[in-house]
Structures are given as C-alpha cells and as structure tokens.
C-alpha cells in the first residue's frame, strides 16, 4: 500500500552521493504512511568517467527533466573538515570564516580557498557552533558536472550527516543524552558522535579482517575521551552499531559492553555504503529541515528564481483538495435546498403565525402540550369496552340472556384514586327440579380466566342471585344473577342474601 501510494505523491527527492570510487543515487517519496525509497542505483567509476557516470545515474531517476525533483549532493567525509565548539557568552555572532580560523588555529591554511558554513545549535542550555568546510575548487568542479547534467543541487552536505539522517529514520535515540553511532563497512568504519540534534564530530578508521573488535573498542574509548573537548560534559549514553551482521554477537555481548564502558546496541541498517548515504540525502529533500542546515555550495550557486522555488506540487494538491471540498459542499447545498422545499410549503400554509408575537406562540404551545398530555393520559388509562362486549357475549352460557352490561372508568385527575367498575347481569332458566342452573358457575369460572378481566378487573365476584316465578304455568322459573368485577386494589361489596328459592 505504501509503495503504491508513493508513486502518486508529489513529494519526492533525489540523493546523489559522490564517493572516491563509487557514485550512488536514491529516489525517495514522502507519504502519509512514511518514507518510501522508489529507486536506488550505484556504480563504480574512474576519474575520467566521473561526468558520464553522474549524468547516467541522474537520468535513471529522472533528475533534471521537465519537472525536476530536488537533488541533494553528498561528499565523502575525507573531503570535509568538520568540528563543533561551544560558543562563549557574547560571541554568538561572527562570520563563518572567523569561526573556522578560531577552530583550526593554523596560520598556514588559506581560508579564501575553502567554502565554509557554520551551523549553530543548543544542547543542555549551551550554545554550540558546528563548522564545516571543503575546498572550493573541488566544489566548483562538482557543480560544473552537475550543470552539464541539468541539475542545480538543492543542498551539498557531508555524507556523515546524510548517514546520520538515514540512521535516525531507521531507529531514533533519546535526545537528552549524547550517543555514538558507528557505521561499519567491509574494510572501513565511521564513528559519529551526536548530542541531541547536534552532530558533534565524526571519525573514520580502518577495520582489519579478524581485528574488528579491537578497532571498534579503541574507537569507542577514544570518542568517549574526545567528546568532552567539544563542549559536551555528559558521557556517552549508548553506542549504536549499524551494519555487519557477522559482528553482531561479538559486539552486543556483555563482555564487550564492559570493555568499552557503554551499552552497545546493534542495528542492521544503514551500513557504511554509498546507497545508505544517498538515501539519507534524499530524505533531506522531502523532510522538513531547519533553515540553517549545512549547504557547502550555497554561496557558489545563484539564488533560485521564484518559479523554481514555487511549490507547484503543493499547490496542485491544495487545489485538488479545494475542488473536492467545493464539490462536496455543492452537493450538500443541493440536498439542503431540496429538504427546505416542504418546510417552506408548510410555512406558507401557516402565514397567520407571522402576525403573532413570540409570547402568544409560546402560550399556544403550552396549551397544546397540555391537551396532548391529557389525551395521552386518557388513552393510557381508559378501558376499551368494545373488547368486553364481544368477549363477554361469547362466554355467556346457552339459554342465558344478558340483561345488564355496565362499565365505569373515571379519568385520573391526580387528586384521588379513580373508580373503576364492571357489572354484568344475566338470566338463566331454572331446572325443573328447582335447583340453580350450573351455567352460573361455568360463567363465573370463564370470566375469572378471561385475559381482559385479569388485566383490568382481576377480582370477579357473584354479588347477587335471585329467582323469579313465571307469569304463566307453561313457562319455567328464571334465576337472575349479578357479577361484579373490580380492580385488584378495590374490595368487592359483600354479596346480598339470595331471595327465596335458594341458590348454589
């Protein structure tokens, strides 16, 4: 995903490392997911092939084309003088040449033949000045070759600083304590001492086969001694070794750490190679860098025009974002306009509300709310008598007649408990032997199992039963009985004594 995203990102940079016998180039893209190396090439050369090899490698990474990417150039550590010194109070200002002359303290060196740059930093509340210089004629020859390839360098810096940037991209260290990074190659190594964001000094040394451990031990012990002379009072906190998998077990052992007096940590990348330096140079083009970063050719190159430094890529990205946002807002505005149409129609129907004050509208709103609450209360407490008419009629015994169906359910007013009552009266013929009909008991049992009555009137009682004699002899006597249903909390009235004729 990161590699696919890198192909379409406009933030790209090219690093070109100029070694003594090797030239390496790297192309890096910056993405939201991290930095991605798109291409990497290296090639050895002879002095007479220098210009051809540089042009060939730059052409492979599309440097100097119609839409050129920034190119950072790195030169070997042996070609650069670099040192760091604490700045005394009151001497924070001064020219780069004066600082170099004070650091070198040599009357035989012609400062005019050197390209000098001073970078100031701070560590532990102390001002430090790092001075870098290189022979001017070497840089002029290098610029001429780059000009033939159609490239104006974005920055020209020492390769150790590029290696340090590449190492920080792979593994960062605490900025509160000094540290030592050792970059190992096949027969050579480079030790770089850092204090927070400041590169204090570097030191190159040989690695003889079979004697690497002794050489590294001597380099670490010497760097521990030298760092105090550069204005750093604190001792080294850790030594990070980069490269040479074959030396990992020897260097990370407890015995070696005790010999050098500092913890040793091994990292696989970057090693002391031209490709690693080129990658660090390309990172310097895409990452945000302080304005006073080292650029040894700054005074030798013309100031770029406004069209050269104008951030075309950034502007194109911003314009694309603005267009996408405009399309999104336009679609949202159309949706809002469509949603407002029915609202405006409703407002047009209620034009009379425009002549009313806010107080009148609030009063009307309160009245409507009260009415709504009253309706809700009525609906939630009322009894649906229509359900009872069908249900009770179905449960009425055969040959029985319903003579009374009466229900009462008062509206709750918040003062006293409302009255709820359901009364059913029916007539049933008496058997010829004069006993009460069994339909009465069946009807009571059916009502007590009725789900509707269990919900609203769970107490079902027979409150009255009496007999009536027929007017004619051919007609049979009838039993009139009354059933009273009340809520659970309400006690049913005591049943009346049965009339003459007895009851069951």
NORVENPE-V716744 format. One record per pair of residues at least 6 apart in sequence whose ideal C-beta (glycine too) atoms are under 6 Angstrom apart, sorted by the first residue. I is the first residue (numbers start at 0). J is the second residue. Records with the same first field share a line. If there is no record, write none. Layout:
# NORVENPE-V716744
I->J ; J
This chain:
# NORVENPE-V716744
1->30 ; 32 ; 35
2->35
4->30
5->28 ; 30 ; 35
8->28 ; 30
9->312
10->29 ; 285
11->28 ; 68
12->27 ; 68 ; 69 ; 281 ; 284 ; 285
13->26 ; 60 ; 62 ; 68 ; 70 ; 281
14->25 ; 71 ; 277 ; 280 ; 281
15->24 ; 70 ; 72
16->23 ; 73 ; 273 ; 276 ; 277
17->74
18->75 ; 273
19->75
20->43
21->43 ; 273
22->42 ; 44 ; 52 ; 56
23->41 ; 273 ; 274 ; 277
24->40 ; 56 ; 60 ; 277
25->36 ; 39 ; 277 ; 278 ; 281
26->37 ; 38 ; 60
27->34 ; 36 ; 281 ; 282 ; 285
28->35 ; 37
29->285
36->278
38->60
39->274
40->56 ; 59
41->273 ; 274
42->52
44->52
50->144
53->144 ; 148
54->148
57->148
62->70 ; 150
63->148 ; 149 ; 150
69->153 ; 284
70->150 ; 152 ; 153
71->153 ; 154 ; 280 ; 283 ; 284
72->152 ; 155
73->158 ; 161 ; 276 ; 280
75->158
76->158 ; 159 ; 203
78->133
79->131 ; 133 ; 157
80->132
81->131
82->102 ; 130
83->127 ; 129 ; 199 ; 229
84->102 ; 128
85->125 ; 127 ; 230
86->126 ; 128
91->126
95->115 ; 116 ; 117
96->110 ; 115
98->117 ; 128 ; 130
99->115 ; 130 ; 132
100->110
102->130
112->135
113->132
114->133 ; 135 ; 138 ; 295
115->132
116->131 ; 293 ; 295
117->128 ; 130
118->129 ; 291 ; 293
119->128
120->127 ; 197
122->194 ; 195 ; 197
127->197 ; 230
131->293
133->295
138->296
152->296
153->284
154->294
155->294 ; 295 ; 296
156->293
158->276
159->191 ; 201
161->276 ; 279 ; 280
162->182 ; 276 ; 279
163->191 ; 198
164->279 ; 282 ; 283
165->269 ; 275 ; 278 ; 279
166->180 ; 241 ; 269
168->282
169->268
170->266
172->178
174->195
176->236
177->194 ; 231 ; 233 ; 235
178->193 ; 236 ; 237
179->192 ; 222 ; 235 ; 238
180->191 ; 239
181->188 ; 190 ; 240
182->189 ; 241 ; 271
183->242 ; 243 ; 270 ; 271
184->271
186->206
188->204 ; 206
189->203 ; 271
190->202 ; 218 ; 222
191->201
192->199 ; 200 ; 222 ; 226
194->231
199->229
200->229
204->218
206->214
211->246
212->249
216->258 ; 259
219->238 ; 259
223->235
235->261
237->262
238->261 ; 263
239->264 ; 266
240->250 ; 265
241->266 ; 269 ; 270
242->270
247->265
250->263 ; 265
251->263 ; 265
256->262 ; 263
269->275
380->411
382->408 ; 455
384->406
386->451
390->451
394->445
395->401
396->438 ; 441 ; 442
398->428
399->425 ; 427 ; 438
400->426
401->425
402->424 ; 426
403->424
405->422
406->421
407->420
408->419
409->417 ; 418
411->417
419->486
420->485
421->456 ; 484
422->483
423->482
424->481
426->477 ; 479
427->436 ; 438 ; 478
428->475 ; 477
429->476 ; 478
435->478 ; 502 ; 503
436->478
439->480
443->461
446->452 ; 459
447->459
452->484
456->484 ; 485
457->487
458->485 ; 491
459->484
460->483 ; 491
461->482
462->481 ; 483 ; 494
463->481 ; 495
464->480 ; 497 ; 502
465->479 ; 498
466->476 ; 478 ; 498 ; 500
467->477
468->476
469->476
483->491
485->491
